[in-house]
Amino acid sequence: MTHSTVSCELHDYLEIACLYAYQVRLILKDHQIIEGKAIDTMTTAEKREYLVIDNGKKQPVELMQIKKLQVLTANAKFSEVVF
């Protein structure tokens, strides 16, 4: 079984968000909204990719579920990425 992955360009934005610990708002494909600090990315043994958000607890969000990432941190290097 294969899983879809996001493009390298989108991974770059995620890495920048984590590097600078940006406060972000994730809008998921099911219209759920998650806000918190981007802290890390991870890949499971099954090759599922996640962005880890700190919103009081460390919450992994599967990249394939993300529709849009908005940066809430002022003067960030980018403001929004559509997946």
C-alpha positions in Angstrom: 0.0 0.0 0.0 1.4 3.4 -0.9 0.6 6.7 0.6 0.7 10.1 -1.1 3.3 12.6 0.0 3.5 16.3 -0.3 5.9 18.0 -2.6 9.4 19.0 -1.6 8.5 22.6 -2.0 5.7 22.2 0.6 8.1 20.4 2.9 10.5 23.4 2.7 7.7 25.6 4.1 7.0 23.2 6.9 10.7 23.0 7.8 10.9 26.8 7.9 7.8 27.0 10.1 9.4 24.5 12.5 12.9 26.1 12.4 11.5 29.5 13.4 8.8 28.0 15.7 6.0 29.9 13.9 2.6 30.1 15.4 0.4 28.6 12.7 -3.3 27.9 11.9 -3.9 24.7 10.0 -7.1 24.4 8.1 -7.8 20.7 7.5 -9.7 19.1 4.6 -12.5 18.3 7.0 -12.7 22.0 7.9 -11.3 21.5 11.4 -8.9 24.3 12.5 -5.8 23.6 14.6 -3.6 26.4 16.0 -0.3 26.2 17.8 3.5 26.4 17.4 5.0 24.3 14.6 7.8 22.3 16.3 8.7 19.3 14.1 7.9 17.0 11.2 8.0 13.2 11.4 7.5 10.2 9.3 6.1 6.9 10.6 7.3 3.4 9.6 4.3 3.3 7.3 5.6 6.4 5.5 2.9 8.7 6.8 4.1 12.2 7.3 3.1 14.5 10.1 3.6 18.1 11.3 3.8 18.3 15.1 2.0 21.2 16.6 2.4 22.4 20.2 -0.9 23.7 21.4 -0.5 22.8 25.1 0.3 19.2 24.1 2.3 17.8 21.1 -0.3 17.1 18.4 0.8 15.3 15.2 -1.3 16.3 12.2 -1.0 14.2 9.1 0.2 16.3 6.1 -2.3 14.7 3.7 -5.1 16.1 5.9 -3.9 19.7 5.7 -5.7 22.0 3.2 -4.0 25.3 4.2 -1.3 26.5 6.6 -1.5 30.1 7.7 1.4 31.7 9.7 0.2 33.9 12.6 3.7 35.0 13.6 4.4 38.6 12.7 7.1 39.3 10.1 7.4 35.7 9.1 9.2 34.6 5.9 5.8 33.6 4.4 2.2 34.0 5.3 0.2 31.1 3.8 0.6 27.8 1.9 -2.1 26.0 0.2 -1.6 22.2 0.0 
